[in-house]
Amino acid sequence: MTDIQGQKFLDKPFVLPAILLGIGLFLSAVAVSYTLYAIRGLDNTLSVTGSAKQDVKADSAKWTVQVFRSVSEEGVSAAYGQVGRDADAVKAYFAQAGIPAESITVTTVVADQDWSYNQNGGPKHYNVHEDITIQSGDVEKIQGLSQNITALVAKGVSIMPQQPQYFVSTLPDLRIQLLGQAIADAKARAQSIAGTAGAGVGRLKSASSGVVQVLAPNATNVEDYGSYDTSTIDKEVMVTARATFLVR
């Protein structure tokens, strides 16, 4: 075919679109072939995250009560005596409740300068304080003592009680138990997902433990790196697991 004849052939209205369509079909076939090849090359696995939770009660508690006096520089010496008497009153309160002496830890009396009183060159002030801490397995008793500590305030004892902290000492064993349940939950989810595509779930290929969440009941403050709520006796422990299964 001469150049003139070829040009006349291309000038026909149906020729160029037909050529472009053919090229497109060819490229589509190549792409489909590559996709099918890539799918066959996959390892046919499905990764799913499962979780398990359990309600537990704390079995140990820690509570710190600080006795203090805020005084000017001239009153520091007297404040040491006042803090000592207040500390004795707190320890007597604990002893009367049946807290053994070996469960109580008392720090040294410390005087810290309160710089907020001296910003404009005024007289120096100091916070004289001492910490008294209980550690006990009787969590209900610690809770009761913390709720009734205002009885000491009514007697003139200057205290600053912290919130009691409640812990679960069996958490390592509980974590192992819940991890198995979390993997079982992951398998159930994988079966549900695979079933929608007409596939089945085979053996477990790999699994990894996620973070542990120790939460207050009905709490929603889940953290990416785990959390440990110490504010309540009743808790909810949750464990997650990432599991990969073979798909058949």
C-alpha positions as CSV (number, residue, x, y, z in Angstrom):
1,M,0.0,0.0,0.0
2,T,1.4,3.4,-1.0
3,D,1.6,6.3,1.4
4,I,-1.3,8.0,-0.3
5,Q,-3.4,4.9,-0.1
6,G,-2.5,4.4,3.6
7,Q,-3.4,8.0,4.4
8,K,-6.7,7.5,2.6
9,F,-7.3,4.3,4.6
10,L,-6.6,6.1,7.9
11,D,-8.8,9.0,6.9
12,K,-11.9,6.8,6.9
13,P,-14.0,7.6,10.0
14,F,-14.2,4.0,11.5
15,V,-10.5,3.0,11.0
16,L,-8.7,5.0,13.7
17,P,-11.2,4.3,16.5
18,A,-11.0,0.6,15.7
19,I,-7.2,0.7,16.0
20,L,-7.3,2.5,19.3
21,L,-10.0,0.0,20.6
22,G,-7.8,-2.9,19.6
23,I,-4.8,-1.4,21.4
24,G,-6.9,-0.9,24.5
25,L,-8.2,-4.4,24.5
26,F,-4.7,-5.7,24.2
27,L,-3.4,-3.7,27.1
28,S,-6.5,-4.7,29.2
29,A,-5.7,-8.4,28.5
30,V,-2.1,-7.9,29.6
31,A,-3.3,-6.2,32.8
32,V,-5.8,-8.9,33.6
33,S,-3.2,-11.6,33.0
34,Y,-0.8,-9.9,35.4
35,T,-3.5,-9.5,38.0
36,L,-4.4,-13.2,37.8
37,Y,-0.8,-14.1,38.1
38,A,-0.4,-11.8,41.2
39,I,-3.5,-13.3,42.9
40,R,-2.1,-16.8,42.3
41,G,1.1,-15.7,43.9
42,L,-0.5,-14.6,47.2
43,D,-0.1,-16.8,50.3
44,N,-3.9,-17.1,50.8
45,T,-4.0,-15.8,54.4
46,L,-6.5,-13.6,56.3
47,S,-5.4,-11.5,59.3
48,V,-8.0,-10.5,61.9
49,T,-8.0,-8.8,65.3
50,G,-9.9,-10.5,68.1
51,S,-10.6,-9.5,71.7
52,A,-11.6,-10.9,75.0
53,K,-12.7,-9.3,78.3
54,Q,-13.4,-10.3,81.8
55,D,-14.8,-8.5,84.9
56,V,-12.5,-8.7,87.9
57,K,-12.1,-7.2,91.3
58,A,-8.9,-5.5,92.6
59,D,-7.1,-7.5,95.3
60,S,-4.6,-4.9,96.5
61,A,-4.8,-1.2,97.3
62,K,-2.4,1.6,98.0
63,W,-3.4,4.9,99.7
64,T,-1.3,7.9,100.6
65,V,-2.4,10.6,103.1
66,Q,-0.2,13.7,103.4
67,V,-0.2,15.8,106.6
68,F,1.0,19.3,106.0
69,R,1.3,22.8,107.3
70,S,1.8,25.9,105.2
71,V,3.7,28.5,107.2
72,S,6.0,31.5,107.0
73,E,9.7,31.1,107.6
74,E,9.3,31.9,111.3
75,G,6.8,29.2,111.8
76,V,8.7,26.3,110.2
77,S,10.1,25.0,113.5
78,A,6.6,24.9,115.1
79,A,5.1,23.3,111.9
80,Y,7.4,20.3,112.3
81,G,5.8,19.6,115.7
82,Q,2.3,20.1,114.3
83,V,2.9,17.8,111.3
84,G,4.3,15.2,113.7
85,R,1.1,15.3,115.9
86,D,-1.1,15.1,112.8
87,A,0.8,12.1,111.6
88,D,0.3,10.4,114.9
89,A,-3.4,11.1,114.6
90,V,-3.5,9.5,111.1
91,K,-1.6,6.5,112.2
92,A,-3.9,6.1,115.2
93,Y,-6.9,6.3,112.8
94,F,-5.4,3.4,110.8
95,A,-4.6,1.3,113.8
96,Q,-8.1,1.7,115.2
97,A,-9.4,0.4,111.9
98,G,-7.2,-2.7,112.2
99,I,-4.4,-1.8,109.7
100,P,-1.2,-3.5,110.9
101,A,1.9,-1.4,111.4
102,E,3.8,-3.3,108.8
103,S,1.4,-2.2,106.2
104,I,2.1,1.5,106.9
105,T,5.0,3.5,105.5
106,V,5.9,6.9,106.8
107,T,8.3,9.3,105.0
108,T,10.6,11.9,106.6
109,V,9.1,15.3,107.4
110,V,10.2,17.8,104.6
111,A,10.0,21.6,104.3
112,D,9.7,22.8,100.8
113,Q,9.7,26.5,100.0
114,D,6.5,27.8,98.4
115,W,7.9,30.2,95.7
116,S,4.4,31.5,94.9
117,Y,4.6,33.6,98.1
118,N,8.0,35.2,97.2
119,Q,7.5,36.4,93.6
120,N,7.5,40.1,94.6
121,G,10.1,39.9,97.3
122,G,7.6,39.1,100.1
123,P,8.3,36.9,103.1
124,K,9.3,33.3,102.5
125,H,6.7,30.5,103.0
126,Y,7.2,26.8,103.4
127,N,5.1,23.7,103.0
128,V,6.0,21.3,105.8
129,H,4.7,17.8,105.0
130,E,4.9,14.1,105.6
131,D,3.4,11.2,103.7
132,I,1.7,8.2,105.3
133,T,1.0,5.3,102.9
134,I,-1.0,2.1,103.4
135,Q,-0.6,-1.0,101.2
136,S,-3.1,-3.7,101.9
137,G,-5.0,-6.6,100.4
138,D,-8.2,-5.5,102.2
139,V,-9.4,-3.2,99.4
140,E,-12.9,-2.7,100.9
141,K,-11.3,-1.5,104.2
142,I,-9.1,1.0,102.4
143,Q,-12.1,2.3,100.5
144,G,-14.0,2.7,103.7
145,L,-11.1,4.6,105.4
146,S,-10.8,6.9,102.5
147,Q,-14.5,7.7,102.5
148,N,-14.5,8.6,106.3
149,I,-11.2,10.4,106.5
150,T,-13.1,13.7,106.9
151,A,-13.6,12.7,110.6
152,L,-9.9,13.7,111.2
153,V,-10.4,17.0,109.4
154,A,-13.2,17.8,111.9
155,K,-10.7,17.2,114.7
156,G,-8.4,19.8,113.2
157,V,-5.9,17.5,111.6
158,S,-4.5,19.1,108.4
159,I,-4.3,16.4,105.7
160,M,-4.4,16.1,102.0
161,P,-5.5,12.6,101.1
162,Q,-4.9,11.2,97.7
163,Q,-7.3,8.9,95.8
164,P,-6.8,5.2,96.7
165,Q,-5.2,3.1,94.0
166,Y,-6.6,-0.4,93.3
167,F,-4.6,-3.1,91.6
168,V,-5.1,-6.6,90.2
169,S,-2.1,-8.8,91.2
170,T,-3.2,-11.7,89.0
171,L,-3.1,-9.7,85.8
172,P,-0.2,-11.7,84.2
173,D,-2.1,-15.0,84.5
174,L,-5.3,-13.4,83.5
175,R,-3.6,-11.9,80.4
176,I,-2.6,-15.4,79.2
177,Q,-6.1,-16.7,79.8
178,L,-7.7,-13.9,77.8
179,L,-5.2,-14.1,75.0
180,G,-6.4,-17.6,74.1
181,Q,-10.0,-16.4,74.1
182,A,-9.0,-13.4,72.0
183,I,-7.4,-15.7,69.3
184,A,-10.6,-17.8,69.3
185,D,-12.6,-14.6,68.8
186,A,-10.3,-13.7,65.9
187,K,-10.9,-17.1,64.3
188,A,-14.6,-16.7,64.6
189,R,-14.4,-13.3,62.9
190,A,-12.1,-14.7,60.2
191,Q,-14.6,-17.5,59.5
192,S,-17.4,-14.9,59.1
193,I,-15.4,-12.8,56.7
194,A,-14.2,-15.8,54.6
195,G,-17.6,-17.3,54.5
196,T,-19.0,-14.3,52.7
197,A,-16.6,-15.1,49.8
198,G,-17.3,-18.9,49.9
199,A,-14.0,-19.7,51.5
200,G,-13.0,-21.5,54.6
201,V,-10.5,-20.8,57.4
202,G,-7.6,-23.2,57.9
203,R,-4.9,-23.5,60.6
204,L,-3.4,-20.6,62.5
205,K,-0.3,-19.3,60.8
206,S,0.8,-16.6,63.2
207,A,-0.5,-14.6,66.2
208,S,0.6,-11.6,68.2
209,S,-0.7,-10.2,71.5
210,G,-2.0,-6.7,71.6
211,V,-2.1,-4.3,74.5
212,V,-3.9,-5.0,77.8
213,Q,-6.6,-2.6,78.9
214,V,-7.5,-2.4,82.6
215,L,-10.6,-0.3,82.7
216,A,-13.3,1.0,85.0
217,P,-16.7,-0.7,84.4
218,N,-18.3,0.6,81.2
219,A,-15.4,2.8,80.4
220,T,-14.5,3.7,76.8
221,N,-11.1,5.3,77.2
222,V,-9.1,2.6,75.4
223,E,-5.5,3.6,74.7
224,D,-3.3,2.5,71.8
225,Y,-0.5,1.6,74.2
226,G,-2.7,0.1,76.9
227,S,-4.2,1.6,80.0
228,Y,-4.5,0.8,83.7
229,D,-7.3,2.4,85.6
230,T,-6.6,2.4,89.4
231,S,-9.6,4.4,90.6
232,T,-12.1,1.5,91.1
233,I,-12.2,-1.9,92.8
234,D,-14.4,-3.3,90.1
235,K,-12.6,-3.5,86.8
236,E,-12.8,-4.8,83.3
237,V,-9.7,-6.4,81.7
238,M,-9.6,-6.6,78.0
239,V,-6.9,-8.2,75.8
240,T,-6.6,-8.0,72.0
241,A,-4.8,-10.4,69.6
242,R,-3.8,-10.2,65.9
243,A,-4.1,-13.6,64.3
244,T,-3.3,-14.7,60.7
245,F,-5.1,-17.8,59.3
246,L,-4.7,-19.8,56.1
247,V,-7.7,-19.5,53.8
248,R,-8.8,-22.6,51.8
